[in-house]
Amino acid sequence: MEDKFISLLYPSKESYNAHVSGALRPDISEQVCEELGLCEIFDLKAGRLSDFFTMDEAVIKYRQGTLKDMEEVPELAATLAKVHPILDDIVELRRLDRESNAGESYLYSITEIELYVSCLDALAAGLRSVRERLVSPAFKNLADFTVELVDSEYYSELNKKLSALAARVHEVRSITVGVNLDRELRPVSAGVISVNSEQFKSGKLLDKILRFSFKNDAFTCIAELAPFGKGQSENRQEALIGAFNTAIEEVFHSSVRGWRNIVGEYVIENTDFLLKLLPEIEFVTKAAELIAKLRSHPGCRVVTPSLAPMGEGRFSARELYNPRVALAIDDEIVVNDLVLDERAGIYVLTGPNRGGKSVITVAMGAAQAMCQLGLPVPASEAVISPADGIFTHFPEGADDTIDKGRLGEECQRLKEIFDAVTGNSLILLDESLSSTGAYEASYIASEILTAFATVRCRGIFSTHLHELAAAVPEINERSAKEGGVMIDTLVAGIEEGRRSFKIHRAKPDGKSYARDIAYKYGLSFDTLVSRAREQRGEGR
């Protein structure tokens, strides 16, 4: 059949080759995937999530179509669920084949082809039944190619020959061995007389004589050649097994070997594409499962993002949320709007501890990453430009401790990030420089932010440093001289002394946070004085 490129994730062989070469793969490491919670909620078994990221807009749109079909045609998931374990069996069979002897290898080759046939039959049947409902080029191409292959005359002939040979091979239950003896009854030569579909039965000569079935009972042994496996050394057992395997190999040598060469070429040319699809099948299956879970969670929405050119550095999301947090709680998730615009290429996000700063920072990264996997994103509306990399600097160990050694490590990591980013990168800095005092941290953070703004990358700096947020006008003035993007501030809100986890675009007021927290825990001056008066019996 015609050599045709089939893929669920790449629209053309050229785009696939470009991805493999790394030309259009963004710098999004497996560690970043872990920090964004994506490895946990995606849970791939056969590959790494970081291998699937792309910044090719054509590839992203192609995958969006693939996953839309997965959502709207649920029978596809059922079909892939049937195919996946068969392909796993083929992979395992090939591993065993590499470690086997010749006789076993012939049998493995027939079994492999049987698995291919069952896989193709299941795939063709499932896709044929939904062909008219498919929209994506990925599944339409796969359906057309598979159905054409299964309906071909060659495939029909293959099935007939396979059935005949498989019946012959799989029905083998015993072999009859003839042994020539010399005058002293010593064996001088031996060979296979016949291959049988019935197993021999152990028996004694006296029993056969008493049953009067000596002539008609060819499958009851007069005496066992050796108690197979009982009391034998490992070497002797292996020698005996090897002898029988050699005998079987000789019997099937001509028919199976010739068959394997012919069919092997057919498998490579027309059906081996299925094994190449195995990682893609797992990816789209896991992706569809994740999206279904998010859609069913209270208050969660997912949307296929509109793509903006990479050079525009767009990120706009309404009702954005962190998918890992959403799936970890039973309650309705708090959602927020987050928009980068001409007044904010980078945000400084401040607010109380455990007030939602880290959650929204990770939410932005997760949405960007999911977009570049070709998935819908956790929001109700979204416009996103692909990034050439996502770089994270998240806290390690205890926060808010003065540790000069750890400060040096933080600064080194920030320097490495700065050396790697471009104007098309996304940076996510969460409580960076928390290992030193407020004065040192604010100074270093100010320098770093000015540099990132000058590079014109986009992102969020989540911090407890209110002094840094207060210095944003000065930072903007410095970076503007170098053509940098603008920095603006976000605050994690507190309402009536309680963390609302809502993020507002506003100027921070550190005192109001402290005041709300003091009142919440009864530590304001008025509350404490009132309590002291009660204890003295003075009343109010």
GUPA-741695 format. One record per residue (C-alpha): residue number from 0; residue in one letter; x, y, z. Coordinates in steps of 0.25 Angstrom, whole numbers, plus 5000, padded with zeros to 4 digits. Layout:
GUPA-741695
SITE   nr  rest    px    py    pz
SITE  NUM     a     X     Y     Z
...
//
This chain:
GUPA-741695
SITE   nr  rest    px    py    pz
SITE    0     m  5000  5000  5000
SITE    1     e  5004  5014  4999
SITE    2     d  5014  5019  5009
SITE    3     k  5005  5029  5017
SITE    4     f  5009  5037  5029
SITE    5     i  4999  5034  5041
SITE    6     s  4999  5042  5054
SITE    7     l  4990  5047  5065
SITE    8     l  4999  5058  5069
SITE    9     y  5006  5063  5056
SITE   10     p  5000  5068  5043
SITE   11     s  5011  5064  5034
SITE   12     k  5024  5056  5034
SITE   13     e  5032  5069  5033
SITE   14     s  5026  5074  5046
SITE   15     y  5029  5061  5053
SITE   16     n  5043  5061  5048
SITE   17     a  5044  5076  5053
SITE   18     h  5039  5072  5066
SITE   19     v  5049  5060  5068
SITE   20     s  5060  5069  5064
SITE   21     g  5057  5079  5075
SITE   22     a  5055  5091  5065
SITE   23     l  5041  5094  5070
SITE   24     r  5041  5088  5084
SITE   25     p  5041  5098  5095
SITE   26     d  5049  5098  5107
SITE   27     i  5040  5092  5117
SITE   28     s  5047  5082  5126
SITE   29     e  5041  5070  5133
SITE   30     q  5044  5077  5146
SITE   31     v  5035  5089  5142
SITE   32     c  5024  5079  5139
SITE   33     e  5026  5073  5153
SITE   34     e  5025  5087  5159
SITE   35     l  5013  5091  5151
SITE   36     g  5006  5078  5156
SITE   37     l  5004  5073  5142
SITE   38     c  5012  5060  5143
SITE   39     e  5002  5056  5155
SITE   40     i  4989  5059  5148
SITE   41     f  4994  5054  5134
SITE   42     d  5001  5041  5139
SITE   43     l  5007  5036  5127
SITE   44     k  5013  5022  5128
SITE   45     a  5020  5020  5115
SITE   46     g  5027  5033  5113
SITE   47     r  5031  5047  5118
SITE   48     l  5021  5058  5118
SITE   49     s  5032  5068  5114
SITE   50     d  5034  5060  5101
SITE   51     f  5021  5065  5096
SITE   52     f  5022  5080  5097
SITE   53     t  5022  5088  5084
SITE   54     m  5023  5103  5080
SITE   55     d  5018  5100  5066
SITE   56     e  5004  5106  5064
SITE   57     a  5000  5096  5053
SITE   58     v  5003  5085  5062
SITE   59     i  4996  5091  5074
SITE   60     k  4983  5093  5065
SITE   61     y  4984  5079  5059
SITE   62     r  4984  5073  5074
SITE   63     q  4973  5082  5078
SITE   64     g  4965  5075  5067
SITE   65     t  4969  5062  5071
SITE   66     l  4965  5064  5085
SITE   67     k  4952  5070  5081
SITE   68     d  4948  5057  5074
SITE   69     m  4952  5050  5086
SITE   70     e  4942  5058  5094
SITE   71     e  4931  5058  5084
SITE   72     v  4932  5043  5080
SITE   73     p  4933  5035  5093
SITE   74     e  4934  5022  5085
SITE   75     l  4948  5026  5081
SITE   76     a  4953  5024  5095
SITE   77     a  4947  5011  5096
SITE   78     t  4953  5007  5083
SITE   79     l  4967  5012  5087
SITE   80     a  4965  5004  5101
SITE   81     k  4964  4991  5093
SITE   82     v  4976  4994  5084
SITE   83     h  4985  4999  5095
SITE   84     p  4987  4986  5103
SITE   85     i  4989  4978  5089
SITE   86     l  5001  4988  5085
SITE   87     d  5007  4986  5099
SITE   88     d  5006  4971  5097
SITE   89     i  5014  4973  5084
SITE   90     v  5024  4981  5090
SITE   91     e  5026  4970  5101
SITE   92     l  5026  4959  5091
SITE   93     r  5037  4966  5083
SITE   94     r  5046  4967  5096
SITE   95     l  5044  4952  5098
SITE   96     d  5047  4949  5084
SITE   97     r  5060  4956  5085
SITE   98     e  5064  4947  5097
SITE   99     s  5058  4934  5091
SITE  100     n  5064  4922  5083
SITE  101     a  5061  4920  5069
SITE  102     g  5049  4910  5071
SITE  103     e  5042  4920  5081
SITE  104     s  5045  4931  5071
SITE  105     y  5037  4925  5060
SITE  106     l  5025  4923  5069
SITE  107     y  5027  4938  5074
SITE  108     s  5026  4943  5060
SITE  109     i  5013  4936  5057
SITE  110     t  5007  4941  5070
SITE  111     e  5012  4955  5067
SITE  112     i  5005  4955  5054
SITE  113     e  4992  4949  5060
SITE  114     l  4993  4961  5070
SITE  115     y  4994  4971  5059
SITE  116     v  4982  4965  5052
SITE  117     s  4974  4966  5064
SITE  118     c  4979  4980  5067
SITE  119     l  4975  4985  5053
SITE  120     d  4962  4978  5053
SITE  121     a  4958  4985  5066
SITE  122     l  4963  4998  5061
SITE  123     a  4956  4997  5048
SITE  124     a  4943  4992  5054
SITE  125     g  4943  5004  5064
SITE  126     l  4947  5015  5054
SITE  127     r  4938  5010  5043
SITE  128     s  4926  5011  5052
SITE  129     v  4928  5026  5055
SITE  130     r  4935  5030  5042
SITE  131     e  4924  5040  5038
SITE  132     r  4925  5047  5052
SITE  133     l  4940  5049  5051
SITE  134     v  4945  5063  5048
SITE  135     s  4959  5064  5052
SITE  136     p  4969  5060  5041
SITE  137     a  4977  5051  5051
SITE  138     f  4965  5041  5053
SITE  139     k  4960  5043  5039
SITE  140     n  4973  5039  5033
SITE  141     l  4975  5027  5043
SITE  142     a  4961  5022  5040
SITE  143     d  4962  5023  5025
SITE  144     f  4976  5016  5025
SITE  145     t  4972  5005  5035
SITE  146     v  4959  5002  5028
SITE  147     e  4966  5002  5014
SITE  148     l  4977  4993  5019
SITE  149     v  4967  4983  5026
SITE  150     d  4958  4983  5013
SITE  151     s  4969  4980  5004
SITE  152     e  4971  4967  4997
SITE  153     y  4985  4965  5002
SITE  154     y  4980  4966  5016
SITE  155     s  4969  4956  5014
SITE  156     e  4979  4946  5008
SITE  157     l  4988  4949  5020
SITE  158     n  4977  4945  5029
SITE  159     k  4974  4932  5022
SITE  160     k  4989  4927  5022
SITE  161     l  4991  4932  5036
SITE  162     s  4979  4924  5041
SITE  163     a  4984  4911  5034
SITE  164     l  4998  4913  5039
SITE  165     a  4994  4917  5053
SITE  166     a  4985  4905  5054
SITE  167     r  4996  4896  5050
SITE  168     v  5006  4902  5060
SITE  169     h  4997  4904  5072
SITE  170     e  4991  4890  5071
SITE  171     v  5004  4884  5073
SITE  172     r  5003  4876  5086
SITE  173     s  5014  4866  5084
SITE  174     i  5025  4860  5075
SITE  175     t  5028  4845  5072
SITE  176     v  5042  4842  5073
SITE  177     g  5049  4830  5066
SITE  178     v  5062  4825  5072
SITE  179     n  5071  4815  5065
SITE  180     l  5078  4805  5073
SITE  181     d  5090  4796  5070
SITE  182     r  5092  4781  5074
SITE  183     e  5094  4785  5088
SITE  184     l  5082  4793  5089
SITE  185     r  5090  4806  5090
SITE  186     p  5084  4818  5083
SITE  187     v  5092  4822  5070
SITE  188     s  5082  4832  5064
SITE  189     a  5069  4839  5066
SITE  190     g  5059  4848  5059
SITE  191     v  5045  4853  5058
SITE  192     i  5035  4844  5052
SITE  193     s  5022  4852  5054
SITE  194     v  5016  4865  5060
SITE  195     n  5004  4862  5067
SITE  196     s  4991  4870  5072
SITE  197     e  4989  4861  5084
SITE  198     q  4998  4859  5096
SITE  199     f  5004  4846  5100
SITE  200     k  4999  4840  5113
SITE  201     s  5008  4833  5123
SITE  202     g  5005  4818  5125
SITE  203     k  5010  4805  5129
SITE  204     l  5012  4793  5119
SITE  205     l  5003  4784  5128
SITE  206     d  4992  4794  5128
SITE  207     k  4992  4795  5113
SITE  208     i  4992  4779  5112
SITE  209     l  4980  4778  5122
SITE  210     r  4972  4789  5114
SITE  211     f  4975  4781  5101
SITE  212     s  4978  4794  5094
SITE  213     f  4993  4792  5091
SITE  214     k  4991  4794  5076
SITE  215     n  4980  4805  5076
SITE  216     d  4986  4814  5087
SITE  217     a  4998  4821  5080
SITE  218     f  4998  4832  5090
SITE  219     t  5000  4825  5103
SITE  220     c  5015  4823  5107
SITE  221     i  5020  4809  5111
SITE  222     a  5031  4816  5119
SITE  223     e  5035  4831  5120
SITE  224     l  5049  4834  5114
SITE  225     a  5052  4842  5126
SITE  226     p  5045  4848  5138
SITE  227     f  5044  4862  5131
SITE  228     g  5048  4872  5141
SITE  229     k  5049  4863  5153
SITE  230     g  5062  4862  5160
SITE  231     q  5069  4866  5148
SITE  232     s  5080  4877  5148
SITE  233     e  5078  4890  5142
SITE  234     n  5088  4887  5131
SITE  235     r  5081  4874  5127
SITE  236     q  5067  4881  5127
SITE  237     e  5072  4892  5118
SITE  238     a  5079  4881  5109
SITE  239     l  5066  4873  5107
SITE  240     i  5058  4886  5105
SITE  241     g  5068  4890  5094
SITE  242     a  5068  4877  5087
SITE  243     f  5053  4878  5086
SITE  244     n  5053  4892  5081
SITE  245     t  5063  4888  5071
SITE  246     a  5054  4877  5066
SITE  247     i  5042  4887  5065
SITE  248     e  5051  4897  5058
SITE  249     e  5054  4886  5048
SITE  250     v  5040  4882  5046
SITE  251     f  5035  4897  5044
SITE  252     h  5048  4902  5038
SITE  253     s  5043  4903  5023
SITE  254     s  5029  4908  5025
SITE  255     v  5030  4917  5037
SITE  256     r  5043  4923  5032
SITE  257     g  5038  4926  5018
SITE  258     w  5025  4932  5024
SITE  259     r  5032  4941  5034
SITE  260     n  5041  4947  5023
SITE  261     i  5029  4950  5014
SITE  262     v  5020  4955  5026
SITE  263     g  5031  4962  5033
SITE  264     e  5032  4972  5021
SITE  265     y  5017  4973  5021
SITE  266     v  5017  4977  5036
SITE  267     i  5028  4987  5035
SITE  268     e  5022  4994  5022
SITE  269     n  5007  4994  5026
SITE  270     t  5005  4991  5041
SITE  271     d  5017  4995  5049
SITE  272     f  5012  5009  5049
SITE  273     l  5003  5004  5060
SITE  274     l  5015  5002  5070
SITE  275     k  5019  5016  5066
SITE  276     l  5005  5021  5070
SITE  277     l  5006  5015  5084
SITE  278     p  5011  5027  5092
SITE  279     e  5002  5036  5084
SITE  280     i  4990  5027  5088
SITE  281     e  4994  5027  5102
SITE  282     f  4995  5043  5101
SITE  283     v  4982  5046  5095
SITE  284     t  4975  5036  5104
SITE  285     k  4981  5042  5117
SITE  286     a  4978  5056  5112
SITE  287     a  4963  5052  5109
SITE  288     e  4962  5046  5123
SITE  289     l  4968  5059  5129
SITE  290     i  4959  5068  5122
SITE  291     a  4947  5060  5125
SITE  292     k  4950  5060  5140
SITE  293     l  4952  5075  5140
SITE  294     r  4939  5077  5133
SITE  295     s  4931  5069  5143
SITE  296     h  4937  5076  5155
SITE  297     p  4928  5087  5161
SITE  298     g  4931  5101  5156
SITE  299     c  4942  5096  5146
SITE  300     r  4942  5100  5132
SITE  301     v  4952  5096  5121
SITE  302     v  4953  5103  5107
SITE  303     t  4961  5101  5095
SITE  304     p  4970  5114  5095
SITE  305     s  4971  5123  5083
SITE  306     l  4985  5124  5078
SITE  307     a  4992  5138  5077
SITE  308     p  5006  5139  5070
SITE  309     m  5018  5136  5078
SITE  310     g  5024  5149  5076
SITE  311     e  5012  5156  5083
SITE  312     g  5014  5150  5096
SITE  313     r  4999  5149  5099
SITE  314     f  4993  5142  5111
SITE  315     s  4978  5145  5114
SITE  316     a  4970  5136  5123
SITE  317     r  4956  5137  5129
SITE  318     e  4952  5129  5141
SITE  319     l  4966  5123  5142
SITE  320     y  4969  5112  5152
SITE  321     n  4979  5102  5156
SITE  322     p  4975  5088  5151
SITE  323     r  4983  5080  5161
SITE  324     v  4977  5088  5173
SITE  325     a  4963  5086  5166
SITE  326     l  4964  5071  5166
SITE  327     a  4970  5070  5180
SITE  328     i  4957  5077  5186
SITE  329     d  4942  5074  5187
SITE  330     d  4938  5088  5188
SITE  331     e  4936  5098  5176
SITE  332     i  4949  5104  5172
SITE  333     v  4952  5119  5173
SITE  334     v  4954  5125  5159
SITE  335     n  4962  5138  5155
SITE  336     d  4964  5146  5142
SITE  337     l  4978  5148  5138
SITE  338     v  4982  5157  5126
SITE  339     l  4996  5162  5121
SITE  340     d  4995  5175  5113
SITE  341     e  5003  5187  5110
SITE  342     r  5003  5191  5124
SITE  343     a  5007  5178  5130
SITE  344     g  5016  5168  5123
SITE  345     i  5021  5164  5137
SITE  346     y  5013  5164  5150
SITE  347     v  5018  5165  5164
SITE  348     l  5008  5158  5172
SITE  349     t  5007  5160  5187
SITE  350     g  4998  5156  5198
SITE  351     p  4997  5148  5211
SITE  352     n  5003  5135  5213
SITE  353     r  4994  5124  5208
SITE  354     g  4986  5134  5201
SITE  355     g  4986  5128  5187
SITE  356     k  4999  5134  5182
SITE  357     s  5005  5121  5178
SITE  358     v  4992  5115  5173
SITE  359     i  4990  5126  5163
SITE  360     t  5005  5126  5159
SITE  361     v  5004  5111  5156
SITE  362     a  4991  5112  5149
SITE  363     m  4997  5122  5139
SITE  364     g  5008  5112  5136
SITE  365     a  4999  5100  5135
SITE  366     a  4990  5107  5125
SITE  367     q  5002  5111  5117
SITE  368     a  5007  5097  5117
SITE  369     m  4994  5090  5114
SITE  370     c  4992  5100  5102
SITE  371     q  5006  5095  5097
SITE  372     l  5002  5081  5098
SITE  373     g  4990  5084  5090
SITE  374     l  4980  5082  5101
SITE  375     p  4968  5091  5105
SITE  376     v  4972  5100  5117
SITE  377     p  4966  5102  5131
SITE  378     a  4958  5114  5128
SITE  379     s  4945  5119  5122
SITE  380     e  4952  5128  5111
SITE  381     a  4967  5128  5107
SITE  382     v  4976  5135  5097
SITE  383     i  4990  5130  5098
SITE  384     s  5003  5132  5090
SITE  385     p  5013  5119  5090
SITE  386     a  5025  5121  5098
SITE  387     d  5039  5116  5095
SITE  388     g  5041  5112  5109
SITE  389     i  5035  5112  5123
SITE  390     f  5045  5115  5134
SITE  391     t  5041  5113  5149
SITE  392     h  5048  5117  5162
SITE  393     f  5040  5111  5173
SITE  394     p  5043  5110  5188
SITE  395     e  5051  5098  5193
SITE  396     g  5051  5095  5208
SITE  397     a  5047  5105  5219
SITE  398     d  5043  5119  5215
SITE  399     d  5046  5132  5222
SITE  400     t  5059  5127  5228
SITE  401     i  5072  5135  5227
SITE  402     d  5082  5125  5220
SITE  403     k  5093  5130  5213
SITE  404     g  5097  5117  5206
SITE  405     r  5083  5115  5201
SITE  406     l  5083  5130  5196
SITE  407     g  5095  5127  5188
SITE  408     e  5088  5115  5182
SITE  409     e  5075  5123  5179
SITE  410     c  5083  5134  5172
SITE  411     q  5091  5124  5164
SITE  412     r  5078  5118  5159
SITE  413     l  5072  5132  5156
SITE  414     k  5085  5135  5148
SITE  415     e  5083  5122  5140
SITE  416     i  5069  5125  5137
SITE  417     f  5072  5139  5132
SITE  418     d  5083  5133  5123
SITE  419     a  5073  5124  5117
SITE  420     v  5060  5133  5115
SITE  421     t  5057  5141  5102
SITE  422     g  5046  5151  5099
SITE  423     n  5037  5139  5096
SITE  424     s  5039  5132  5110
SITE  425     l  5030  5131  5122
SITE  426     i  5036  5132  5136
SITE  427     l  5029  5128  5149
SITE  428     l  5036  5132  5161
SITE  429     d  5029  5128  5174
SITE  430     e  5035  5134  5187
SITE  431     s  5049  5135  5181
SITE  432     l  5059  5140  5191
SITE  433     s  5051  5137  5203
SITE  434     s  5064  5131  5209
SITE  435     t  5069  5145  5213
SITE  436     g  5065  5157  5220
SITE  437     a  5055  5167  5214
SITE  438     y  5065  5178  5210
SITE  439     e  5074  5169  5203
SITE  440     a  5063  5161  5196
SITE  441     s  5056  5174  5191
SITE  442     y  5069  5179  5186
SITE  443     i  5073  5167  5178
SITE  444     a  5059  5164  5173
SITE  445     s  5058  5179  5168
SITE  446     e  5070  5176  5160
SITE  447     i  5065  5163  5155
SITE  448     l  5052  5169  5151
SITE  449     t  5058  5180  5144
SITE  450     a  5066  5171  5135
SITE  451     f  5055  5161  5132
SITE  452     a  5046  5173  5128
SITE  453     t  5058  5178  5119
SITE  454     v  5058  5164  5112
SITE  455     r  5043  5166  5110
SITE  456     c  5039  5152  5115
SITE  457     r  5026  5150  5122
SITE  458     g  5022  5144  5135
SITE  459     i  5019  5146  5150
SITE  460     f  5027  5149  5162
SITE  461     s  5020  5144  5174
SITE  462     t  5026  5150  5187
SITE  463     h  5024  5153  5201
SITE  464     l  5033  5166  5199
SITE  465     h  5023  5178  5199
SITE  466     e  5035  5187  5198
SITE  467     l  5037  5181  5184
SITE  468     a  5023  5184  5180
SITE  469     a  5025  5198  5185
SITE  470     a  5037  5199  5176
SITE  471     v  5030  5195  5163
SITE  472     p  5029  5210  5158
SITE  473     e  5044  5212  5159
SITE  474     i  5047  5198  5153
SITE  475     n  5038  5202  5141
SITE  476     e  5045  5215  5139
SITE  477     r  5059  5208  5139
SITE  478     s  5054  5197  5129
SITE  479     a  5047  5206  5120
SITE  480     k  5060  5213  5116
SITE  481     e  5064  5199  5111
SITE  482     g  5051  5197  5104
SITE  483     g  5046  5187  5114
SITE  484     v  5032  5182  5117
SITE  485     m  5024  5189  5127
SITE  486     i  5022  5182  5141
SITE  487     d  5009  5184  5149
SITE  488     t  5004  5178  5163
SITE  489     l  4994  5168  5167
SITE  490     v  4989  5166  5181
SITE  491     a  4983  5153  5187
SITE  492     g  4971  5158  5194
SITE  493     i  4966  5157  5209
SITE  494     e  4951  5160  5211
SITE  495     e  4946  5162  5226
SITE  496     g  4959  5156  5231
SITE  497     r  4958  5143  5222
SITE  498     r  4966  5139  5211
SITE  499     s  4957  5140  5198
SITE  500     f  4968  5134  5189
SITE  501     k  4963  5145  5179
SITE  502     i  4974  5152  5171
SITE  503     h  4972  5167  5168
SITE  504     r  4980  5176  5160
SITE  505     a  4983  5187  5170
SITE  506     k  4994  5194  5178
SITE  507     p  4997  5186  5190
SITE  508     d  4995  5191  5204
SITE  509     g  5003  5182  5214
SITE  510     k  4997  5189  5226
SITE  511     s  4983  5185  5222
SITE  512     y  4987  5170  5221
SITE  513     a  4993  5171  5235
SITE  514     r  4982  5178  5241
SITE  515     d  4972  5168  5236
SITE  516     i  4980  5156  5241
SITE  517     a  4981  5163  5254
SITE  518     y  4966  5165  5255
SITE  519     k  4964  5151  5251
SITE  520     y  4972  5144  5261
SITE  521     g  4968  5154  5272
SITE  522     l  4982  5161  5273
SITE  523     s  4978  5175  5270
SITE  524     f  4981  5186  5281
SITE  525     d  4966  5188  5283
SITE  526     t  4963  5173  5284
SITE  527     l  4974  5171  5293
SITE  528     v  4971  5183  5302
SITE  529     s  4957  5179  5303
SITE  530     r  4961  5165  5307
SITE  531     a  4971  5170  5318
SITE  532     r  4959  5179  5324
SITE  533     e  4950  5167  5325
SITE  534     q  4961  5159  5332
SITE  535     r  4962  5170  5342
SITE  536     g  4947  5171  5344
SITE  537     e  4946  5185  5338
SITE  538     g  4937  5182  5327
SITE  539     r  4938  5191  5314
//
